[in-house]
Amino acid sequence: MIKDPKYLIMRNGLLCLFVVCCSCTTPKELISLDGLPKLKNKINNIIDHSDININMSIKFVTLNDFKTLYSYNSKKLLIPASNNKLYTLAAALYYLGSDYSFSTTVLKNKNNLILRGGGDPDLSIEQLDSLAKIVSKILNKVDTLYLDDNLLDSLHYGPGWMWDEGSSWWVAPIGVLSLNDNSIDFHIKPGDVNKPAIINHIPATQYIKVNNKSKTVNDTLNYKKLNIERNWISQNNHFLVTGEVLDTASIDTIYRNINNPTLFTGTIFKESLEKHGVLVKYLSKNIPPENYEIIAVHNSNMLIESAKDLMFESKNLTAELFVKTIGTLDTIPGTWQVGIDSIKSFLTREVKLDTSNLRIADGSGISRYSLTNSNQIVSLLQWVYKSKYKNIFLNTLPTGGNILKKGLKDRFIKEGEIVKAKTGHLSGVSNLSGYIFSPKYGPIAFSILMNGYKGSHKKYRNIQDQIVKTIIYD
């Protein structure tokens, strides 16, 4: 039910507000309800019958005539989670451009090499190996391979990231020399019964250690789910595998992050060079002040391709590298703070947002320090829709029922491309913001922010879906 610290009563689908005059009354804008009467009744009934008592900020606005279809507490600040990526992408398109490319460079001086990072969020093992192959045609021995990560600062975790997030791929450390999402792909298949499961990992590197204490079993009695964890408390790359695998199970993949992305990428490059016959004696970050010549460069795909992964796969690493790269336009090394300041300047100057009460702590939305509201997000989406970035931005957003990508693949299956939106989830947080292409109202910008519950997101996602469908089929 729609509730507030003051007196709100739902009667016949209409919200009645009884104002209590005292010095601590809730600001008027935080208990607002607006929109078309018919839609207000329908959506209020959905929320009322869902029996929820959470913090919400909701807004739907038509883009042809800027009519508010429905608005509830649209100025209430809540945690955006991955809806924060909407701000990050818009700013990246504005500052960097959709055709921006990240360069990873190899330089040479005598028998010394530099591997210089350019902040590529999508650098793959195969692409790094291609650089090693080029080097192998020039050198057969490297005295020192220097790792240059000076374009961006050395902070690996964003402000407000929880120290105990662990080793999941979605909280991989941020680095200008990043590879394979700064994660290890563990491929697991059954071994012989009562023997450990067979575990292979990509990249196949000596950078990590794996202690396999798993067991292959032939029944589910007292079954213990397989788990792979890095000793992240000690900030090392020792992985422990525990639990069980059924002997009839198919191959599964688990992704786990690594510590120290610069050294990780440098080690894989060293191993690739050695695979191609180039002996490397030392790895170092202490680059001497000498002249080096470029001998190999990998240029990433255009930023727009990374942006699609940012939104469809909700890649946090990509978001943070976008922010820090924006920061390099003002200072080297690029930092979170300078990048975020630039994003807020963009929102103030171009989107005309009052950012005095908008808190952006990182690019991805992992941080619980970030706070925004549905009114601010809708204002951004309105600006994007009338800007030159409209089609590019829209093409990055997940569409309903897209089975090939994450995002909305299990939602709005019937509606399809009528809905283009970004999800956002953290523990106790479920959000959905984007566009609806309504047969009746035309294009609509919307944002639904829900915070402050326990347990599964499923109930709150269902409510969001019902609200969106109410607008579509009105």
Secondary structure, DSSP 8 states (H G I E B T S, - for coil): ----SSEEEEETTEEEEE---STT---GGGG-EEE-HHHHHHHHHHHHHTT---EEEEEEEETTT--EEEEESTT--B--GGGHHHHHHHHHHHHT-TT---EEEEEEETTEEEEE----TT--HHHHHHHHHHHHTT-SEEEEEEEE-TTB-S--S-TT--TT--SBGGG----SS--GGGEEEEEEE--STTS--EEEEES--TTSEEEE--EEESS-TT--B-EEEE-TTTT--EEEEESEEETT---EEEEEE-S-HHHHHHHHHHHHHHHTT-EEEEEES---S---EEEEEEE---HHHHHHHHHHT--HHHHHHHHHHHHHTTSSSB-HHHHHHHHHHHHHHTS---GGG-B---SSS--TT-BB-HHHHHHHHHHHHTSTTHHHHHHHS-BTT-TTSSSSTTS-TTTGGGEEEEEEEETTEEEEEEEEEETTTEEEEEEEEEE---S-SHHHHHHHHHHHHHHHT-
